[in-house]
Amino acid sequence: MRFRFPVVIIDEDFRSENTSGLGIRALAKAIESEGLEVLGVTSYGDLRSFAQQQSRASCFILSIDDEEFGSGSPEEIQEALATLREFVLEVRVRNEDIPIFLYGETRTSRHIPNDVLKELHGFIHMFEDTPEFIARYVMRECRAYLDSLAPPFFRALTHYAADSSYSWHCPGHSGGVAFLKSPVGQMFHQFFGENMLRADVCNAVDELGQLLDHSGPVAASERNAARIFNCDHLFFVTNGTSTSNKIVWHSTVAPDDIVVVDRNCHKSILHSIIMTGAIPVFLMPTRNHYGIIGPIPLDEFRPENIQRKIDANPFAKGIKSQPRVLTITQSTYDGVLYNVDAIKSLLDGKIDTLLFDEAWLPHASFHDFYVGMHAIGQNRAICDESMVFATQSTHKLLAGLSQASQILVQESASRTLDRNSFIEAYLMHSSTSPQYAIIASCDVAAAMMEPPGGTALVHESIMEALDFRRAMRKVDAEFGDDWWFKVWGPDYLAEEGIGDREDWVLQAGDRWHGFGDLAPGFNMLDPIKATVITPGLDVDGEFAESGIPAGVVTKYLAEHGIVVEKTGLYSFFIMFTIGITKGRWNTMVTELQQFKDDYDRNQPLWRVLPEFIQAYPCYEKVGLRDLCDQIHGIYKANDVAHLTTEMYLSDFVPAMKPAVAFAKMAHREIDRVSIDDLEERITSVLLTPYPPGIPLLIPGERFNATIVRYLQFAREFNTSFPGFETDIHGLVKETVDGEVRYFVDCVKF
C-alpha cells in the first residue's frame, strides 16, 4: 500500500538557474523516478512550524552550499550553522528516526558541528556520484524509515487490505462491494473510502490475530503498547472505557463484596456495582458553587475512615473481608488530579485492587509535568500487595477512534496477573465482531506516543492550553472594567513557557478553586483542561445582578462552528488534546469576542442564532442579552448554585443493595412516581443530570427533599425555556391529559 511521504529538499537555489539549482533539480527528478514525491522549498521559514513537517515527510535533504553559508565571513557562517542546528534539533525533538541528509558542493562534514553530525543519516557531496545513484541511496533510507513506522497490527491490516483477497466471511458488505450495488451505498463507499471498507473484516482472518484471545499481531501490538506505556500488561478495548471499567470489575469483584468508590464516578462504575452485586461505600468529593467537582479530601482515603464508612453501611455489617476494589476518577471532568503515590502508600494491602479511571489522562505518562499524578508508567511507585489497574480512553486525549480504550496493569511486588481468569472477564464484555479500525487506532495511538514524539505532542498541547489562557487574560486586561470570560485556574500564570509545576498544585484555602482546606501536594489542575467561566456567578455561589448562562454561549458557539465538551450553569469545558491547533483556539477567542459584541448590542436572536430560531420560533423577537437576563433571573430566584451543591453533597441513604433495587425493574415490581411524590421513595434507576453527567442517585437509595426540589426546578425551567432543557437520565417524560409530566421508576411499596 502506497502512503504519501514526500522527500523534503530545503535549498535556496532550488528554483535557480545556476549550477547548484540545476544539480539539486536533477537529484529531485531522479528521486521522483524512484517513486517518491519531492517537495522543494527555498528557505526554512518559521523553523518550529516547518520542523513539524517531519510527520508528513520521508526524509529531509538540507543544503549547505556556499550560498546558504553566505560569502564566507565568520559571522554569516555562524548564522547559517545556527539555523541548520536549530532546524535539525527541532526535528529531533519530535522524531528520532526520520532520515536527514546534508548536501553541498564544496563544504564537507568538517564544517559541521558534532551535535548536528550525529543526527544525520548521510552526507551528499554533489557531482561526485550520479543523481540516480544518490536517489537510490536516499530511497533505501526512506524505505527503511517508512517500513519501521507502522506498529504490528496496523502493518498487518494494511497488508491484508492491499492483498485484494476475495472475502467469504462477514461483514456482509464484503470489503465494500455490497455498497457499490446501491445508489446510497455508493455515497457511503465514496464517503468512507476503499481502505476503510477493505479493512473492516471478520475475526476469521488468521493473519490479523485475535482480539478476544489476544494472539498474533493483536497481541504483538498490545505488547508494544505495554512497552510504550511502561506497564506489565495492556489490553485494547473496542467498546470504550465504560467497557474497560466493567472488565476490570468483573475480573475482581463478586456478589456482596465491599467496594470503595468515588461518589462522582462515571456511570459505568455504577453499572459495574449493579452487575457484580457489590456493596458500595462511597468517598465524597468536594464541590464548588460553579458546579465544578473537586477532589476527594486526603482524609477520606485513610483506612480507618474507610472502615468507619463500612461499619455505618447496613449491608456491609458483619462482612470481615477487606474491600475488593477502590475506584477513583483520575482526572476529574474539570482536570483535578490526585497524587497517586500517596493513595498507593495509604491503601496498599488494605484494598485488594486499585483502579484509576484515567479516561481523561492517557497523556500523563509522557511528560514530566505529571510525575506522581498518574497511576502507571516509567519509574512509578509499585505496591507491595495491591494490584493496580488504569483504564484509559485513547479516543479522548490521544488519537484513537471513538470507543478506542485500553486497560493498563501494574503488578504488585507479590502478585502477578492471572491472564486466563482476567480474559474470561474480558470475553464477557467484548463483542465477537470487534471493529478492526478501532483496534488499529489503538495500535497507532500508542505508537504515536513513543518518546520523543509523544512527549513533544503532550508538551505542545500544554503550551497551546497555556497560550489560550494567556490570550484570554490579555483580552480581559484590555477590556478593563468591562466584562469578559475567565478561564478557571490558579491566579498566577507564567508569562512564557510552562512555568513551575507547583503553580498548578491546589493549595489549601485558595479562593480560585473553592474546595476549602486541601492536603498539601495532594491535588493538581491539569492545564490542558480549560473550564471557561461566564459572568453572573462567583465561586461562593453569589449571583450578580445580571449574568450570562453558559448554555446560551455554547448555543451561540455551536452555530458558529465551535462545539464544546461540557456545559454547566455558568461554565463550559474545552480540552486541549494533541489535535488542538493555534487556529482552533484563536478562533474560540475571536468567537467569544463576537458573542460579547452581539450581547452588548442586544442583537435579536433571529440574527445571531438563526438555526436555533428556526427550531424554536418563540424566541424570535427576543434579544441575546434579554434571553440571558431571563435565564439568569430564574437561576438566581431559585438559588440554583447552592441548590445543586447541596444536592450533590447531601446524605445518600442506602435502603437496598443496588443490584436488588435494579432487579425490581426486570420483575416489574416498580411504581412510576411523579416528581412531587418522590421524597423517601427508593429509586430503581440511575438518576443522572446533564450537566455534569454525574449520577445523583443509584438504585437502592432514597430521594431526599433537596433532590426533589431540584427536580421541581428542572421541570419549571424546561417548561419556561424550551431548547435549553436540563437533561436528566432516569427521568421519564410522559404527556398526560395534554400536560408534560415527569416520573421516576421507584421500587414498589
Secondary structure, DSSP 8 states (H G I E B T S, - for coil): ------EEEE-TTTT-SSHHHHHHHHHHHHHHHTT--EEEESS--SHHHHHGGGGT-SEEEEE--TTTTTTS-HHHHHHHHHHHHHHHHHHHHH-SSS-EEEEESS--GGGS-HHHHTT-SEEEETTSS-HHHHHHHHHHHHHHHHHHHS-HHHHHHHHHHHTT----SSSTTTTTGGGGGSHHHHHHHHHH-HHHHHT---TT-GGG-BTTTTBHHHHHHHHHHHHHTT-SEEEEESSHHHHHHHHHHHHH--TT-EEEEETT--HHHHHHHHHHT-EEEEE---B-TTS-B----GGGGSHHHHHHHHHH-TTTTT--S--SEEEEESS-TT-EEE-HHHHHHHHBTTBSEEEEE-TT-TTGGG-GGGTTSSSSSTT----SS-EEEEEEEHHHHSS--TT-EEEEEE-BTTB---HHHHHHHHHHHS-SS--HHHHHHHHHHHHHTSTTHHHHHHHHHHHHHHHHHHHHHHHHHHHTTS---EE-S-S---SSSS--GGGGB--TT-TTT---S--TTSEEE-TTEEEEE-TTB-TTS-B-SS---HHHHHHHHHHTT---SEE-SSEEEEE--TT--HHHHHHHHHHHHHHHHHHHTT-BHHHH-HHHHHH-GGGTT-BHHHHHHHHHHHHHHTTHHHHHHHHHHS---B-S-HHHHHHHHHTT-EEEEEGGG-TT-BBSS-BEEETTT--SB-TTBB--HHHHHHHHHHHHHHHHSTTS--EEETEEEEEETTEEEEEEEEE--
